[in-house]
Amino acid sequence: MQAARTARTTSSRAVCLKHASSAHHPNSAARPHHRHAATTSSHTARNICSVVAKTRPAVSGLKCQAVAEGASGEKTTAGKAGVRHVIVTGCSSGLGLRAAADLSRKPNHHVIMACRDFSKAERVAKEMNMPAGSYTVMHLDLGSLTSVREFVDSYRSKGLPVDALVCNAAVYLPTNPEPSFTADGFESSVGINHLGHFLLCHLMRDDIAKSKDPRIIIVGSVTGNTNTLAGQVPPLADLGDLRGLSNGLSDYSNVMIDGGEYDGAKAYKDSKVCNMLTMREMHKRWHDQYGITFGSLYPGCVAETNLFREKRAWFRWLFPRFQKYVTKGYVSQQEAGERLAQVVSSPEAKKSGVYWSWNGEAKSFGEGSAGGSGGALFENEPSDEVTDDAKAEKLWAESLRLTGLA
Ligand SMILES: NC(=O)c1ccc[n+]([C@@H]2O[C@H](COP(=O)([O-])OP(=O)(O)OC[C@H]3O[C@@H](n4cnc5c(N)ncnc54)[C@H](OP(=O)(O)O)[C@@H]3O)[C@@H](O)[C@H]2O)c1
């Protein structure tokens, strides 16, 4: 690789370096050898590196680090005493973006937007009128364990504290006829939504524990809870005996956690079960020792986000209306973002180990009346699978192994 290239704009800095993509490659033995490998990472790297080198060809195998201060670097609240520093993953869109914007307007908050598409994150932050100096954009691609490690190194090198980590980013690939895989060779939905966040939580735990009000929030979903009406829509979430995960989640016969045939919608729901099991297991293992508050939530059916980008146009038109007028489970992106921000910083969400919901308009939308606009925060009851301690322990052990932590 030629020398590293550096480019500066008024508000951003990005550096691309070649790296050995298997340097932190816990799954290298089981890496898939087929045309879908690393689909996500090369796409993402293209987005990020376009900040620097618009003419660069295929960039799989590039390492990109990028940091940009919010609109005005000299006015930034980053690193200031008494300011609550909140990292939000995947906040270039949807409820993560609305939560980031809401938090950035609160007094004494600074948001770190940890996003895979650096320039998009900068652009949407400005479009949302996030106050100058109230946010920092940093590159994080959860589809690459190397990128997760680089994000943590880069964060530490900035010398910033961290009070809360919000694991929000996700992909939903219901129309994928064939699986796609992360840079490390894991099926994308579980690789990005669960394994990337699992590693991030582990690497940032000690930094977060230094805060006066430390919190780790992982966004869950009603669709992963089969004790709800929405969770009963096929295909149902089911991790089974985790044999696919134990076998590396990396080739066609082990592409689903339960070892079944590939189903993109189920892979997403399974990943949400993993998110909620992980939150509960972190609470069990770490809350007393580190004092961190762990939480998950169902923000409501945020039917207009890009999560449904893979769906056909008619579905994207009908779905919000159906949720608004039939199930009454609909929540606007703005309201969902405010809900997420509430769980990150408010005293009423300080209890650890809880799966939060709001009892809005959807009075019959599953147990606990979760979903819909309005209503008050309450502790929801997750499904039997999400409260299965033996499964949580097994998931923990396998995830440690796959992310190279054990
Ligand atoms: N929408 C709902 O009804 C609903 C309901 C329950 C729970 N949730 C949960 O809410 C969270 C946010 O979803 P959303 O509805 O707001 O969807 P969204 O608009 O699609 O937002 C997803 C975010 O994740 C980012 N992302 C995707 N892959 C990534 C990767 N490899 N590395 C880093 N970031 C990545 C996306 O980045 P780009 O902008 O670059 O694509 C985007 O910023 C998810 O955890 C989802 O499961 C949503």
Ligand as a Chemical Component Dictionary entry (heavy atoms), coordinates in Angstrom:
data_LIG
# 
_chem_comp.id                   LIG 
_chem_comp.type                 NON-POLYMER 
_chem_comp.pdbx_formal_charge   0 
_chem_comp.three_letter_code    LIG 
# 
loop_
_chem_comp_atom.comp_id 
_chem_comp_atom.atom_id 
_chem_comp_atom.alt_atom_id 
_chem_comp_atom.type_symbol 
_chem_comp_atom.charge 
_chem_comp_atom.model_Cartn_x 
_chem_comp_atom.model_Cartn_y 
_chem_comp_atom.model_Cartn_z 
_chem_comp_atom.pdbx_ordinal 
LIG N1  N1  N 0  -37.967 1.079  13.526 1  
LIG C1  C1  C 0  -38.614 0.368  14.437 2  
LIG O1  O1  O 0  -39.829 0.202  14.374 3  
LIG C2  C2  C 0  -37.861 -0.271 15.570 4  
LIG C3  C3  C 0  -38.592 -0.959 16.538 5  
LIG C4  C4  C 0  -37.920 -1.556 17.586 6  
LIG C5  C5  C 0  -36.561 -1.441 17.672 7  
LIG N2  N2  N 1  -35.854 -0.774 16.722 8  
LIG C6  C6  C 0  -34.406 -0.697 16.862 9  
LIG O2  O2  O 0  -34.018 0.655  16.799 10 
LIG C7  C7  C 0  -32.648 0.739  16.405 11 
LIG C8  C8  C 0  -32.491 1.782  15.318 12 
LIG O3  O3  O 0  -33.239 1.389  14.185 13 
LIG P1  P1  P 0  -33.973 2.421  13.227 14 
LIG O4  O4  O 0  -35.361 1.958  13.088 15 
LIG O5  O5  O -1 -33.704 3.810  13.657 16 
LIG O6  O6  O 0  -33.240 2.065  11.839 17 
LIG P2  P2  P 0  -32.339 2.929  10.846 18 
LIG O7  O7  O 0  -32.975 4.235  10.566 19 
LIG O8  O8  O 0  -32.055 2.022  9.714  20 
LIG O9  O9  O 0  -31.002 3.188  11.674 21 
LIG C9  C9  C 0  -30.024 2.195  11.811 22 
LIG C10 C10 C 0  -28.697 2.853  12.049 23 
LIG O10 O10 O 0  -27.705 1.814  12.175 24 
LIG C11 C11 C 0  -26.601 2.169  11.359 25 
LIG N3  N3  N 0  -25.821 0.992  10.975 26 
LIG C12 C12 C 0  -26.188 -0.040 10.199 27 
LIG N4  N4  N 0  -25.156 -0.889 10.045 28 
LIG C13 C13 C 0  -24.113 -0.378 10.727 29 
LIG C14 C14 C 0  -22.776 -0.784 10.927 30 
LIG N5  N5  N 0  -22.265 -1.877 10.345 31 
LIG N6  N6  N 0  -21.965 -0.026 11.707 32 
LIG C15 C15 C 0  -22.437 1.112  12.275 33 
LIG N7  N7  N 0  -23.707 1.553  12.106 34 
LIG C16 C16 C 0  -24.518 0.818  11.335 35 
LIG C17 C17 C 0  -27.231 2.862  10.163 36 
LIG O11 O11 O 0  -26.257 3.592  9.456  37 
LIG P3  P3  P 0  -26.540 4.211  7.978  38 
LIG O12 O12 O 0  -27.225 5.521  8.202  39 
LIG O13 O13 O 0  -25.170 4.363  7.428  40 
LIG O14 O14 O 0  -27.386 3.223  7.245  41 
LIG C18 C18 C 0  -28.243 3.743  10.879 42 
LIG O15 O15 O 0  -27.635 4.892  11.395 43 
LIG C19 C19 C 0  -32.262 -0.675 15.980 44 
LIG O16 O16 O 0  -31.536 -1.274 17.034 45 
LIG C20 C20 C 0  -33.590 -1.372 15.783 46 
LIG O17 O17 O 0  -33.494 -2.753 16.008 47 
LIG C21 C21 C 0  -36.480 -0.167 15.671 48 
# 
loop_
_chem_comp_bond.comp_id 
_chem_comp_bond.atom_id_1 
_chem_comp_bond.atom_id_2 
_chem_comp_bond.value_order 
_chem_comp_bond.pdbx_ordinal 
LIG N1  C1  SING 1  
LIG C1  O1  DOUB 2  
LIG C1  C2  SING 3  
LIG C2  C3  SING 4  
LIG C2  C21 DOUB 5  
LIG C3  C4  DOUB 6  
LIG C4  C5  SING 7  
LIG C5  N2  DOUB 8  
LIG N2  C6  SING 9  
LIG N2  C21 SING 10 
LIG C6  O2  SING 11 
LIG C6  C20 SING 12 
LIG O2  C7  SING 13 
LIG C7  C8  SING 14 
LIG C7  C19 SING 15 
LIG C8  O3  SING 16 
LIG O3  P1  SING 17 
LIG P1  O4  DOUB 18 
LIG P1  O5  SING 19 
LIG P1  O6  SING 20 
LIG O6  P2  SING 21 
LIG P2  O7  DOUB 22 
LIG P2  O8  SING 23 
LIG P2  O9  SING 24 
LIG O9  C9  SING 25 
LIG C9  C10 SING 26 
LIG C10 O10 SING 27 
LIG C10 C18 SING 28 
LIG O10 C11 SING 29 
LIG C11 N3  SING 30 
LIG C11 C17 SING 31 
LIG N3  C12 SING 32 
LIG N3  C16 SING 33 
LIG C12 N4  DOUB 34 
LIG N4  C13 SING 35 
LIG C13 C14 SING 36 
LIG C13 C16 DOUB 37 
LIG C14 N5  SING 38 
LIG C14 N6  DOUB 39 
LIG N6  C15 SING 40 
LIG C15 N7  DOUB 41 
LIG N7  C16 SING 42 
LIG C17 O11 SING 43 
LIG C17 C18 SING 44 
LIG O11 P3  SING 45 
LIG P3  O12 DOUB 46 
LIG P3  O13 SING 47 
LIG P3  O14 SING 48 
LIG C18 O15 SING 49 
LIG C19 O16 SING 50 
LIG C19 C20 SING 51 
LIG C20 O17 SING 52 
# 
